[in-house]
Amino acid sequence: MKKVLRVTGIIIVILLLLLVVLPFAFQGKIADIVKNYINQNLNAKVEFSNVSLSFVKDFPQAHVSVNDLVITNFEPFKDETLATVKSIDFSMPLKELFKKAEEDPIVINMFKIDEALLTLKTDKFGNTNYDIVKESETIPAQDEEANSFSFSIEDYSINNSALTYLDDATNMAIHISELNHEGHGVFSAQSSELNTKSEANISFAMDSTSYLENNTLKLDANIGLDLNNSIYTFKENKGFINKLPLEFHGSVQQKDSGQLIDITFENPESSFKNFLAVMPKAYTENLDDIVTTGDFKINGKIKGLSSDETIPNLDINISSNNASFKYPNLPKRVEQIAINTSIKNTTGNADDTYIDIEKLNFKIDEDIFRSSATLKNLTENMLVNANIDGKLNLGNITKVYPVDLDKTLSGLLEAKVSTNFDMNAIETNAYERIKNSGSASISDFVFSSEDIVNPIHISEANMVFNPNVVLLNSFKAKTGESDLDATGKIENLLGFLLSDNTLKGNFNVNSNLFKVSDFMTEDQEVSEDNKTTPDEESLKIPAFLDCTINADAKTVVYDNLDLKNLKGTLVIQDQKATFKDVTSNLFNGSIAVIGNVSTKEKTPTFDLNLGIDSFDIAQSFTNMELLQKLAPIAKLFQGKLNSTLHFAGNLDEEFTPDLSSISGMALAELFTTKINANKGELFNALENQLNFIDLDKIDLKDVKTKLEFANGGVSVKPFDLKYEDIGITVSGNHKFDKTIDYKAVFNVPAKYLGSEVNQLIGKINTNDVKELSIPVTANIGGSYTSPAVKTDLKAAVSNLTQQLIEIEKQKLLNKGKDKVTDLLGGLLGNKNTKTTDSTVTQDTERKKDSITTPTIEEGVKNILGGLLKKKKKETE
């Protein structure tokens, strides 16, 4: 408080300094002097757009204005704004500009601040951003004389301003808005009186709990000023919290060690209507029309030293006896209201403050609700002892109080629960120091909202509270066509409710029918005139959940899929859902799932393994989009499918796989399979190009293939098919946009390649030739709906024909050689000369080779020529 007063005093002196330098008559000179004075006294950066002096605006008064004042912090809050002020104005008699400091106080007739915004902060280390006044020894000697200015204020006001206080050390936040304050008095007199009027809206929260939310505060007060002794005394005054009237008595004295406080307060009226007046303004606008009985009293005493080490003693009491209230337009009444609460501190040590709620009871219809609690050691390790015993028909809440729930509630809540714990035990899961006992149940509970498709009807739920767990003995619910029947246990429920701990549990969930659509909202159409483009945010698995769910559902309906006899375990932890041993019957077969879905990052991801056994191919590839994308042609098959599939990728805002991001692989096996009568465009195009094959007779049994997919496409590794005695090898790739690039290689026996080829084969009449086959390649492009098939069939037939001709040539050539050899052997046999001389023999042989070889070649040419001429005539 001393620092705040000192800051206030220096700011006022700074403003007064503007008046002292007026004789210089140069406004630029005024601004420089003010800035120099600020820099010598404050550890902060202070800027303003201009300082102006007018002798006309408030004539015969002098008028000084400072506009667009900004105070910015140094370390440890570097570049953060402490305060902004749109304008500060002064009015004073002209003669006051020429007074010296030792003369009578400078009289300021008017002082006004408009649109000030002050942000005060305390970080977790205890540093404050408003401790900006330099230590006195750092202030130059010439400025100490300036600090001795005395002054009087007759009128002042603060208009349309706001203040925010944030304390990270205590997790406390105070926000004051629409602050308007005015005062009239003489500050320079040793003893004087200040008449004030104040009004503001205040919100107050601590540890994420809101205690005041935009509550209106008003105070009209006469305050006695004893400046010699720094005593400020409440005289005639009247204040309001919303519409609850309060009066204050006593004083505050500024001491070197802190503030000595001696204040009492009370509400001057005792009607229970005063309690309702504390409620938010939305529910108290027609307060006079509310019928109440009984009393409501609040009084308190705050006495002692407020310093860095101590707080004043507290004795605050709130009570009401046998009260009731009824809103004029609502059918039911709350009665037998009893409140007895006190807040006390008798030592001055903040740790010893405690709250005692001796009773808080009420009755609605025949339902009586009783509660009590004590809260001790509030600032450190808070100790809690609480009891609840009662029954409450939830449907009566909106029948007795005009709360806008945006949803409909109904059901009967019964509870008899006791708990005793300290906050450290909750935060550290020290269950031995947590004492829970009792039970709670709810029946016929119906909850509906615009955020859910169907009302949720909980026919029965029963919980038993034990020291370390809450047992969920039964939970039966239905929404839409879906039903749920669950049991289990919840760990650390208080840690979740009162601290930042995770909610742990283990549940067994059974269902006859679970339709996912019963739990999902439909997209709402937005009119063109009201279209907005909000940031898209994907669904998130709650970070506070750490639980295991063992599921057993007879039927689960998701989109157009009917999963039968679904069983398995779902583990939710760290914003990840992990599937363990999940099995189900689907498409006349079965499926097993393991893997996970994670929403921890901004874009959700999944990583799943599927085991598919005996799926009906036509059903699965028609109804399952992922399979359609992986192998769209498969829907034309009939039979069964076995597959192991691994895939991973991102999920979009609707929590479905983003196909452009997925990658993985699949091993698939087809059995007892044939092609549908309606073959589709692709198979029809193949048959048109390959007249030697009938796709209806193709053998798809035990076909195995491997697929890999990434970047929006699928790569199919080579796999083999069989059509009668034709072997087929298929490979290629396609995109998820249905464009295709495949190659099918048909190992075609020569007999299928036309009459000319068959005539050649018949004339050659060799077994090896009859077994001859050639590869025919079909290149398949375009798309599944508009395929383009190109083959090399003509080139293959032409190539085979050339091969057969060459074979026949070789055959005839070999036959001709035999005849020529016989003929030449006879012709040349008589010329053989016998000799015993080795040299003669060798010469004779050399002569034979050189002579006979060309003679044989010429003979073969003649014979082959005759044969080929004959072949030509026969073919003609």
URLIN-V372685 format. One record per residue. N is the residue number from 0. RES is the residue in one small letter. SS is DSSP state (alpha for helix, beta for strand, coil for the rest). PHI is phi in radians with two decimals (* if undefined). Layout:
BEGIN
N & RES & SS & PHI
N & RES & SS & PHI
END
This chain:
BEGIN
0 & m & coil & *
1 & k & alpha & -1.05
2 & k & alpha & -1.16
3 & v & alpha & -1.14
4 & l & alpha & -1.14
5 & r & alpha & -1.16
6 & v & alpha & -1.04
7 & t & alpha & -1.07
8 & g & alpha & -1.12
9 & i & alpha & -1.18
10 & i & alpha & -1.06
11 & i & alpha & -1.14
12 & v & alpha & -1.10
13 & i & alpha & -1.04
14 & l & alpha & -1.16
15 & l & alpha & -1.19
16 & l & alpha & -1.06
17 & l & alpha & -1.01
18 & l & alpha & -1.31
19 & v & alpha & -1.15
20 & v & alpha & -1.54
21 & l & alpha & -1.03
22 & p & alpha & -0.99
23 & f & alpha & -1.14
24 & a & coil & 1.20
25 & f & coil & -1.99
26 & q & alpha & -1.16
27 & g & alpha & -1.08
28 & k & alpha & -1.12
29 & i & alpha & -1.07
30 & a & alpha & -1.08
31 & d & alpha & -1.11
32 & i & alpha & -1.13
33 & v & alpha & -1.10
34 & k & alpha & -1.09
35 & n & alpha & -1.10
36 & y & alpha & -1.14
37 & i & alpha & -1.07
38 & n & alpha & -1.13
39 & q & alpha & -1.40
40 & n & alpha & -2.02
41 & l & beta & -2.18
42 & n & coil & -1.58
43 & a & beta & -2.86
44 & k & beta & -1.66
45 & v & beta & -2.07
46 & e & beta & -2.34
47 & f & coil & -2.67
48 & s & coil & -1.31
49 & n & beta & -2.90
50 & v & beta & -2.11
51 & s & beta & -2.17
52 & l & beta & -2.20
53 & s & beta & -2.32
54 & f & beta & -1.76
55 & v & beta & -1.89
56 & k & beta & -1.00
57 & d & beta & -2.12
58 & f & coil & -0.93
59 & p & coil & -1.55
60 & q & beta & -1.55
61 & a & beta & -1.59
62 & h & beta & -2.15
63 & v & beta & -2.07
64 & s & beta & -2.27
65 & v & beta & -2.06
66 & n & beta & -1.99
67 & d & beta & 0.96
68 & l & beta & -1.37
69 & v & beta & -2.34
70 & i & beta & -1.99
71 & t & beta & -2.06
72 & n & beta & -1.35
73 & f & coil & -1.63
74 & e & coil & -1.01
75 & p & coil & -1.57
76 & f & coil & -2.06
77 & k & coil & -0.95
78 & d & coil & 1.19
79 & e & coil & -1.53
80 & t & beta & -1.47
81 & l & beta & -1.46
82 & a & beta & -2.67
83 & t & beta & -2.30
84 & v & beta & -2.38
85 & k & beta & -1.16
86 & s & beta & -2.77
87 & i & beta & -2.23
88 & d & beta & -2.19
89 & f & beta & -2.25
90 & s & beta & -2.28
91 & m & beta & -2.76
92 & p & beta & -1.06
93 & l & alpha & -1.04
94 & k & alpha & -1.16
95 & e & alpha & -1.16
96 & l & alpha & -1.20
97 & f & alpha & -1.86
98 & k & coil & -1.29
99 & k & coil & -1.73
100 & a & coil & -1.09
101 & e & coil & -1.39
102 & e & coil & -1.46
103 & d & coil & -0.97
104 & p & coil & -0.98
105 & i & beta & -1.22
106 & v & beta & -1.62
107 & i & beta & -1.85
108 & n & coil & -1.33
109 & m & beta & -2.59
110 & f & beta & -2.39
111 & k & beta & -2.39
112 & i & beta & -2.07
113 & d & beta & -2.03
114 & e & beta & 0.91
115 & a & beta & -1.60
116 & l & beta & -2.27
117 & l & beta & -2.04
118 & t & beta & -2.10
119 & l & beta & -1.80
120 & k & beta & -2.35
121 & t & beta & -2.25
122 & d & coil & -1.47
123 & k & coil & -1.20
124 & f & coil & -1.64
125 & g & coil & 1.60
126 & n & coil & -1.28
127 & t & beta & -2.08
128 & n & coil & -1.48
129 & y & coil & -1.72
130 & d & coil & -1.49
131 & i & coil & -1.97
132 & v & beta & -1.42
133 & k & coil & -1.17
134 & e & coil & -1.07
135 & s & alpha & -1.05
136 & e & alpha & -1.23
137 & t & alpha & -1.53
138 & i & coil & -1.44
139 & p & coil & -1.01
140 & a & alpha & -1.07
141 & q & alpha & -1.13
142 & d & alpha & -1.51
143 & e & alpha & -1.14
144 & e & alpha & -1.15
145 & a & alpha & -1.14
146 & n & coil & -1.23
147 & s & coil & -1.50
148 & f & coil & -1.02
149 & s & coil & -1.94
150 & f & beta & -2.72
151 & s & beta & -2.22
152 & i & beta & -2.21
153 & e & coil & -1.68
154 & d & beta & -2.50
155 & y & beta & -2.66
156 & s & beta & -2.73
157 & i & beta & -2.17
158 & n & beta & -2.10
159 & n & beta & 0.84
160 & s & beta & -2.05
161 & a & beta & -2.60
162 & l & beta & -2.45
163 & t & beta & -2.19
164 & y & beta & -2.14
165 & l & beta & -2.14
166 & d & beta & -2.11
167 & d & coil & -1.24
168 & a & coil & -1.19
169 & t & coil & -1.90
170 & n & coil & 0.96
171 & m & beta & -2.04
172 & a & beta & -2.42
173 & i & beta & -2.20
174 & h & beta & -2.27
175 & i & beta & -2.00
176 & s & beta & -2.21
177 & e & beta & 0.85
178 & l & beta & -1.40
179 & n & beta & -2.30
180 & h & beta & -2.48
181 & e & beta & -2.46
182 & g & beta & -2.56
183 & h & beta & -2.36
184 & g & coil & 3.00
185 & v & coil & -2.13
186 & f & coil & -1.43
187 & s & coil & -1.45
188 & a & coil & -1.23
189 & q & coil & -1.15
190 & s & beta & -2.41
191 & s & beta & -2.64
192 & e & beta & -2.31
193 & l & beta & -2.05
194 & n & beta & -1.70
195 & t & beta & -2.25
196 & k & beta & -2.35
197 & s & beta & -2.35
198 & e & beta & -2.67
199 & a & beta & -2.86
200 & n & beta & -1.83
201 & i & beta & -2.24
202 & s & beta & -2.18
203 & f & beta & -2.45
204 & a & beta & -2.43
205 & m & beta & -2.53
206 & d & coil & 0.92
207 & s & coil & 1.17
208 & t & beta & -1.88
209 & s & beta & -1.60
210 & y & beta & -1.74
211 & l & beta & -2.29
212 & e & beta & -2.33
213 & n & beta & 0.98
214 & n & beta & -1.38
215 & t & beta & -1.51
216 & l & beta & -2.00
217 & k & beta & -2.34
218 & l & beta & -2.63
219 & d & beta & -1.89
220 & a & beta & -2.50
221 & n & beta & -1.74
222 & i & beta & -2.06
223 & g & beta & -1.41
224 & l & beta & -1.96
225 & d & beta & -1.95
226 & l & coil & -1.26
227 & n & coil & -1.10
228 & n & coil & -1.84
229 & s & coil & 0.95
230 & i & beta & -1.95
231 & y & beta & -2.12
232 & t & beta & -2.01
233 & f & beta & -1.30
234 & k & beta & -1.83
235 & e & beta & -1.13
236 & n & beta & -2.78
237 & k & beta & -2.69
238 & g & beta & -2.18
239 & f & beta & -2.45
240 & i & beta & -1.91
241 & n & coil & 0.91
242 & k & coil & -2.02
243 & l & beta & -1.45
244 & p & beta & -1.38
245 & l & beta & -2.45
246 & e & beta & -2.17
247 & f & beta & -2.05
248 & h & beta & -2.42
249 & g & beta & 2.09
250 & s & beta & -2.64
251 & v & beta & -2.25
252 & q & beta & -2.06
253 & q & beta & -1.45
254 & k & beta & -2.05
255 & d & coil & -1.09
256 & s & coil & -1.58
257 & g & beta & 2.66
258 & q & beta & -2.02
259 & l & beta & -1.62
260 & i & beta & -1.93
261 & d & beta & -2.51
262 & i & beta & -2.29
263 & t & beta & -2.12
264 & f & beta & -2.59
265 & e & beta & -2.84
266 & n & coil & -1.58
267 & p & coil & -1.21
268 & e & coil & -1.94
269 & s & coil & -2.03
270 & s & beta & -1.24
271 & f & coil & -1.11
272 & k & alpha & -1.06
273 & n & alpha & -1.15
274 & f & alpha & -1.17
275 & l & alpha & -1.11
276 & a & coil & -1.16
277 & v & coil & -1.37
278 & m & coil & -1.10
279 & p & coil & -0.93
280 & k & alpha & -1.01
281 & a & alpha & -1.06
282 & y & alpha & -1.86
283 & t & coil & -2.22
284 & e & coil & -1.15
285 & n & coil & -1.90
286 & l & alpha & -1.04
287 & d & alpha & -1.15
288 & d & alpha & -1.51
289 & i & coil & -1.37
290 & v & beta & -1.56
291 & t & beta & -2.27
292 & t & beta & -2.35
293 & g & coil & 1.52
294 & d & beta & -2.04
295 & f & coil & -2.61
296 & k & beta & -2.25
297 & i & beta & -2.39
298 & n & beta & -2.62
299 & g & beta & -2.83
300 & k & beta & -2.38
301 & i & beta & -2.12
302 & k & beta & -2.50
303 & g & beta & 2.44
304 & l & beta & -1.60
305 & s & beta & -1.78
306 & s & coil & -2.50
307 & d & coil & -1.16
308 & e & coil & -1.88
309 & t & coil & -2.32
310 & i & coil & -2.17
311 & p & coil & -1.14
312 & n & beta & -1.15
313 & l & beta & -2.14
314 & d & beta & -2.60
315 & i & beta & -2.05
316 & n & beta & -2.27
317 & i & beta & -2.26
318 & s & beta & -2.57
319 & s & beta & -2.71
320 & n & beta & -2.33
321 & n & beta & 0.84
322 & a & beta & -1.71
323 & s & beta & -2.73
324 & f & beta & -2.66
325 & k & beta & -2.60
326 & y & coil & -1.37
327 & p & coil & -1.10
328 & n & coil & -1.80
329 & l & coil & -2.00
330 & p & coil & -1.40
331 & k & coil & -2.10
332 & r & coil & -2.11
333 & v & beta & -1.70
334 & e & beta & -2.40
335 & q & beta & 0.91
336 & i & beta & -1.37
337 & a & beta & -2.35
338 & i & beta & -2.25
339 & n & beta & -2.53
340 & t & beta & -2.30
341 & s & beta & -2.44
342 & i & beta & -2.14
343 & k & beta & -2.38
344 & n & beta & -2.65
345 & t & coil & -1.97
346 & t & coil & -1.98
347 & g & coil & 1.50
348 & n & coil & -1.60
349 & a & alpha & -1.04
350 & d & alpha & -1.13
351 & d & alpha & -1.58
352 & t & coil & -1.25
353 & y & beta & -2.48
354 & i & beta & -2.07
355 & d & beta & -2.09
356 & i & beta & -1.68
357 & e & beta & -1.15
358 & k & beta & -2.77
359 & l & beta & -2.53
360 & n & beta & -2.15
361 & f & beta & -2.82
362 & k & beta & -2.43
363 & i & beta & -2.21
364 & d & coil & 0.98
365 & e & coil & -1.75
366 & d & beta & -1.62
367 & i & beta & -1.94
368 & f & beta & -2.16
369 & r & beta & -2.17
370 & s & beta & -2.67
371 & s & beta & -2.70
372 & a & beta & -2.91
373 & t & beta & -2.29
374 & l & beta & -2.17
375 & k & beta & -2.16
376 & n & coil & 0.95
377 & l & coil & -1.11
378 & t & coil & -1.57
379 & e & coil & -2.07
380 & n & coil & -1.62
381 & m & coil & -1.08
382 & l & beta & -1.80
383 & v & beta & -2.18
384 & n & beta & -2.36
385 & a & beta & -2.42
386 & n & beta & -2.43
387 & i & beta & -2.29
388 & d & beta & -2.58
389 & g & beta & 3.08
390 & k & beta & -2.38
391 & l & beta & -2.54
392 & n & beta & -1.45
393 & l & alpha & -1.11
394 & g & alpha & -1.16
395 & n & alpha & -1.45
396 & i & alpha & -1.04
397 & t & alpha & -1.38
398 & k & alpha & -1.63
399 & v & alpha & -2.05
400 & y & coil & -2.44
401 & p & coil & -1.41
402 & v & coil & -1.52
403 & d & coil & -1.65
404 & l & coil & -1.49
405 & d & coil & 1.01
406 & k & beta & -2.90
407 & t & beta & -1.86
408 & l & beta & -2.04
409 & s & beta & -2.73
410 & g & beta & 2.33
411 & l & beta & -1.99
412 & l & beta & -1.83
413 & e & beta & -2.20
414 & a & beta & -2.60
415 & k & beta & -2.47
416 & v & beta & -2.31
417 & s & beta & -2.20
418 & t & beta & -2.53
419 & n & beta & -2.56
420 & f & beta & -2.80
421 & d & beta & -2.03
422 & m & alpha & -1.11
423 & n & alpha & -1.11
424 & a & alpha & -1.13
425 & i & alpha & -1.15
426 & e & alpha & -1.25
427 & t & alpha & -1.86
428 & n & coil & 1.01
429 & a & coil & -1.46
430 & y & alpha & -1.10
431 & e & alpha & -1.16
432 & r & alpha & -1.78
433 & i & coil & -1.95
434 & k & beta & -2.00
435 & n & beta & -1.94
436 & s & beta & -2.76
437 & g & beta & 2.03
438 & s & beta & -2.61
439 & a & beta & -2.54
440 & s & beta & -2.52
441 & i & beta & -2.44
442 & s & beta & -2.41
443 & d & beta & 0.89
444 & f & beta & -1.46
445 & v & beta & -2.16
446 & f & beta & -2.19
447 & s & beta & -2.38
448 & s & beta & -2.83
449 & e & coil & -1.18
450 & d & coil & -1.45
451 & i & coil & -2.21
452 & v & coil & -1.26
453 & n & coil & -2.16
454 & p & coil & -1.05
455 & i & beta & -1.74
456 & h & beta & -1.96
457 & i & beta & -1.69
458 & s & beta & -1.29
459 & e & beta & -2.78
460 & a & beta & -2.63
461 & n & beta & -2.40
462 & m & beta & -2.18
463 & v & beta & -2.07
464 & f & beta & -1.67
465 & n & coil & -2.02
466 & p & coil & -0.93
467 & n & coil & -1.99
468 & v & beta & -2.46
469 & v & beta & -1.98
470 & l & beta & -1.53
471 & l & beta & -1.65
472 & n & beta & -1.30
473 & s & beta & -2.76
474 & f & beta & -2.72
475 & k & beta & -2.16
476 & a & beta & -2.53
477 & k & beta & -2.59
478 & t & beta & -2.53
479 & g & coil & 1.05
480 & e & coil & -1.71
481 & s & beta & -1.57
482 & d & beta & -2.24
483 & l & beta & -2.37
484 & d & beta & -2.41
485 & a & beta & -2.30
486 & t & beta & -2.40
487 & g & beta & 2.78
488 & k & beta & -2.49
489 & i & beta & -2.07
490 & e & beta & -1.78
491 & n & coil & 1.07
492 & l & alpha & -1.09
493 & l & alpha & -1.17
494 & g & alpha & -1.09
495 & f & alpha & -1.25
496 & l & alpha & -1.28
497 & l & alpha & -1.91
498 & s & coil & -2.39
499 & d & coil & -1.72
500 & n & coil & -1.30
501 & t & coil & -1.37
502 & l & beta & -1.69
503 & k & beta & -1.82
504 & g & beta & -2.95
505 & n & beta & -2.50
506 & f & beta & -2.29
507 & n & beta & -1.94
508 & v & beta & -2.11
509 & n & beta & -2.09
510 & s & beta & -2.68
511 & n & beta & -1.40
512 & l & beta & -2.52
513 & f & beta & -2.23
514 & k & beta & -1.79
515 & v & alpha & -1.04
516 & s & alpha & -1.12
517 & d & alpha & -1.21
518 & f & alpha & -2.02
519 & m & coil & -2.08
520 & t & coil & -1.40
521 & e & coil & -1.48
522 & d & coil & -1.12
523 & q & coil & -1.69
524 & e & coil & -1.35
525 & v & coil & -1.87
526 & s & coil & -1.16
527 & e & alpha & -1.07
528 & d & alpha & -1.28
529 & n & alpha & -1.99
530 & k & coil & -1.19
531 & t & coil & -2.28
532 & t & coil & -2.17
533 & p & coil & -1.21
534 & d & coil & -1.13
535 & e & coil & -1.33
536 & e & coil & -2.26
537 & s & coil & -1.27
538 & l & coil & -1.07
539 & k & coil & -2.19
540 & i & coil & -1.35
541 & p & coil & -0.98
542 & a & coil & -1.22
543 & f & coil & -1.44
544 & l & beta & -1.55
545 & d & beta & -2.48
546 & c & beta & -2.54
547 & t & beta & -2.12
548 & i & beta & -2.10
549 & n & beta & -1.71
550 & a & beta & -1.88
551 & d & beta & -2.56
552 & a & beta & -2.18
553 & k & beta & -1.21
554 & t & beta & -2.47
555 & v & beta & -2.12
556 & v & beta & -1.89
557 & y & beta & -2.22
558 & d & coil & 1.01
559 & n & coil & -1.86
560 & l & beta & -1.82
561 & d & beta & -1.94
562 & l & beta & -1.67
563 & k & beta & -1.83
564 & n & beta & 0.92
565 & l & beta & -1.35
566 & k & beta & -2.43
567 & g & beta & 2.75
568 & t & beta & -2.15
569 & l & beta & -2.08
570 & v & beta & -1.90
571 & i & beta & -1.93
572 & q & beta & -2.82
573 & d & coil & 0.94
574 & q & coil & 1.04
575 & k & beta & -2.29
576 & a & beta & -1.87
577 & t & beta & -1.91
578 & f & beta & -1.61
579 & k & beta & -2.17
580 & d & beta & 0.89
581 & v & beta & -1.51
582 & t & beta & -2.28
583 & s & beta & -2.84
584 & n & beta & -1.63
585 & l & beta & -2.74
586 & f & coil & 0.93
587 & n & coil & 1.06
588 & g & beta & -2.43
589 & s & beta & -2.46
590 & i & beta & -2.43
591 & a & beta & -2.12
592 & v & beta & -2.26
593 & i & beta & -2.37
594 & g & beta & 2.44
595 & n & beta & -2.68
596 & v & beta & -2.21
597 & s & beta & -2.15
598 & t & coil & -2.07
599 & k & coil & -1.18
600 & e & coil & -1.48
601 & k & coil & -1.04
602 & t & coil & -1.77
603 & p & coil & -1.10
604 & t & beta & -2.27
605 & f & beta & -2.49
606 & d & beta & -2.61
607 & l & beta & -2.24
608 & n & beta & -2.11
609 & l & beta & -2.03
610 & g & beta & -1.97
611 & i & beta & -1.87
612 & d & beta & -2.27
613 & s & beta & 1.04
614 & f & beta & -1.16
615 & d & beta & -1.21
616 & i & alpha & -1.08
617 & a & alpha & -1.06
618 & q & alpha & -1.15
619 & s & alpha & -1.17
620 & f & alpha & -1.42
621 & t & alpha & -1.55
622 & n & alpha & -1.86
623 & m & coil & -1.94
624 & e & alpha & -1.06
625 & l & alpha & -1.06
626 & l & alpha & -1.15
627 & q & alpha & -1.01
628 & k & alpha & -1.22
629 & l & alpha & -1.25
630 & a & coil & -2.61
631 & p & alpha & -1.08
632 & i & alpha & -1.27
633 & a & alpha & -1.15
634 & k & alpha & -1.15
635 & l & alpha & -1.49
636 & f & beta & -1.66
637 & q & beta & -2.10
638 & g & beta & 2.47
639 & k & beta & -2.09
640 & l & beta & -2.31
641 & n & beta & -2.00
642 & s & beta & -2.78
643 & t & beta & -2.01
644 & l & beta & -2.34
645 & h & beta & -2.10
646 & f & beta & -2.61
647 & a & beta & -2.54
648 & g & beta & 2.94
649 & n & beta & -1.77
650 & l & beta & -1.92
651 & d & coil & -1.50
652 & e & coil & -1.14
653 & e & coil & -1.67
654 & f & coil & 1.17
655 & t & coil & -2.01
656 & p & beta & -1.05
657 & d & coil & -1.44
658 & l & coil & -1.06
659 & s & coil & -1.24
660 & s & coil & -1.83
661 & i & coil & -1.36
662 & s & beta & -2.52
663 & g & beta & 2.76
664 & m & beta & -2.62
665 & a & beta & -2.53
666 & l & beta & -1.96
667 & a & beta & -2.23
668 & e & beta & -2.35
669 & l & beta & -1.80
670 & f & beta & -2.59
671 & t & beta & 0.79
672 & t & beta & -2.12
673 & k & beta & -2.53
674 & i & beta & -1.57
675 & n & coil & -1.07
676 & a & coil & -1.05
677 & n & coil & -1.49
678 & k & coil & -1.32
679 & g & alpha & 1.50
680 & e & alpha & -1.10
681 & l & alpha & -1.17
682 & f & alpha & -1.16
683 & n & alpha & -1.09
684 & a & alpha & -1.14
685 & l & alpha & -1.13
686 & e & alpha & -1.10
687 & n & alpha & -1.14
688 & q & alpha & -1.56
689 & l & coil & -2.16
690 & n & coil & -1.39
691 & f & coil & -1.59
692 & i & coil & -2.28
693 & d & coil & -2.01
694 & l & alpha & -1.09
695 & d & alpha & -1.11
696 & k & alpha & -1.77
697 & i & coil & -1.21
698 & d & beta & -1.66
699 & l & coil & -1.79
700 & k & coil & -1.19
701 & d & coil & 1.05
702 & v & beta & -1.27
703 & k & beta & -2.16
704 & t & beta & -2.61
705 & k & beta & -2.12
706 & l & beta & -2.09
707 & e & beta & -2.20
708 & f & beta & -2.41
709 & a & beta & -3.01
710 & n & coil & 0.95
711 & g & coil & 1.34
712 & g & beta & -2.53
713 & v & beta & -2.19
714 & s & beta & -1.93
715 & v & beta & -1.81
716 & k & beta & -1.27
717 & p & beta & -1.00
718 & f & beta & -2.44
719 & d & beta & -1.90
720 & l & beta & -2.18
721 & k & beta & -2.40
722 & y & beta & -2.24
723 & e & coil & 0.88
724 & d & coil & -1.81
725 & i & beta & -1.84
726 & g & beta & -1.54
727 & i & beta & -2.25
728 & t & beta & -2.12
729 & v & beta & -2.08
730 & s & beta & -2.75
731 & g & beta & 2.58
732 & n & beta & -2.71
733 & h & beta & -2.57
734 & k & beta & -1.82
735 & f & coil & -1.21
736 & d & coil & -1.51
737 & k & coil & 1.38
738 & t & beta & -1.30
739 & i & beta & -2.30
740 & d & beta & -2.63
741 & y & beta & -2.15
742 & k & beta & -2.36
743 & a & beta & -2.06
744 & v & beta & -1.83
745 & f & beta & -1.74
746 & n & beta & -1.53
747 & v & beta & -1.69
748 & p & beta & -1.05
749 & a & alpha & -1.07
750 & k & alpha & -1.12
751 & y & alpha & -1.53
752 & l & coil & -1.86
753 & g & coil & 1.88
754 & s & alpha & -1.20
755 & e & alpha & -1.05
756 & v & alpha & -1.13
757 & n & alpha & -1.14
758 & q & alpha & -1.09
759 & l & alpha & -1.11
760 & i & alpha & -1.10
761 & g & alpha & -1.10
762 & k & alpha & -1.27
763 & i & alpha & -1.25
764 & n & coil & 0.93
765 & t & coil & -2.19
766 & n & alpha & -1.05
767 & d & alpha & -1.05
768 & v & alpha & -1.23
769 & k & alpha & -1.12
770 & e & coil & -1.53
771 & l & coil & -1.17
772 & s & beta & -2.44
773 & i & beta & -2.32
774 & p & beta & -1.39
775 & v & beta & -2.01
776 & t & beta & -1.78
777 & a & beta & -1.91
778 & n & beta & -1.68
779 & i & beta & -1.98
780 & g & beta & -2.25
781 & g & beta & 1.44
782 & s & beta & -2.43
783 & y & coil & -1.12
784 & t & coil & -1.51
785 & s & coil & -2.47
786 & p & beta & -1.36
787 & a & beta & -2.19
788 & v & beta & -1.96
789 & k & beta & -2.21
790 & t & beta & -2.18
791 & d & coil & -1.83
792 & l & alpha & -1.05
793 & k & alpha & -1.07
794 & a & alpha & -1.12
795 & a & alpha & -1.15
796 & v & alpha & -1.13
797 & s & alpha & -1.08
798 & n & alpha & -1.12
799 & l & alpha & -1.13
800 & t & alpha & -1.02
801 & q & alpha & -1.07
802 & q & alpha & -1.12
803 & l & alpha & -1.13
804 & i & alpha & -1.06
805 & e & alpha & -1.13
806 & i & alpha & -1.11
807 & e & alpha & -1.14
808 & k & alpha & -0.99
809 & q & alpha & -1.13
810 & k & alpha & -1.14
811 & l & alpha & -1.11
812 & l & alpha & -1.06
813 & n & alpha & -1.09
814 & k & alpha & -1.16
815 & g & alpha & -1.13
816 & k & alpha & -1.07
817 & d & alpha & -1.08
818 & k & alpha & -1.13
819 & v & alpha & -1.13
820 & t & alpha & -1.08
821 & d & alpha & -1.08
822 & l & alpha & -1.11
823 & l & alpha & -1.18
824 & g & alpha & -1.07
825 & g & alpha & -1.22
826 & l & alpha & -1.15
827 & l & alpha & -1.69
828 & g & alpha & -1.11
829 & n & coil & -1.24
830 & k & coil & -1.51
831 & n & coil & -1.22
832 & t & coil & -1.94
833 & k & coil & -1.47
834 & t & coil & -2.73
835 & t & coil & -1.74
836 & d & coil & -1.48
837 & s & alpha & -1.13
838 & t & alpha & -1.20
839 & v & alpha & -1.13
840 & t & alpha & -1.05
841 & q & alpha & -1.11
842 & d & alpha & -1.13
843 & t & alpha & -1.10
844 & e & alpha & -1.13
845 & r & alpha & -1.13
846 & k & alpha & -1.14
847 & k & alpha & -1.08
848 & d & alpha & -1.07
849 & s & alpha & -1.26
850 & i & alpha & -1.61
851 & t & alpha & -1.32
852 & t & alpha & -1.06
853 & p & alpha & -1.10
854 & t & alpha & -1.16
855 & i & alpha & -1.15
856 & e & alpha & -1.05
857 & e & alpha & -1.13
858 & g & alpha & -1.12
859 & v & alpha & -1.09
860 & k & alpha & -1.08
861 & n & alpha & -1.13
862 & i & alpha & -1.13
863 & l & alpha & -1.09
864 & g & alpha & -1.08
865 & g & alpha & -1.10
866 & l & alpha & -1.12
867 & l & alpha & -1.17
868 & k & alpha & -1.14
869 & k & alpha & -1.10
870 & k & alpha & -1.09
871 & k & alpha & -1.16
872 & k & alpha & -1.11
873 & e & alpha & -1.12
874 & t & alpha & -1.26
875 & e & coil & -1.27
END
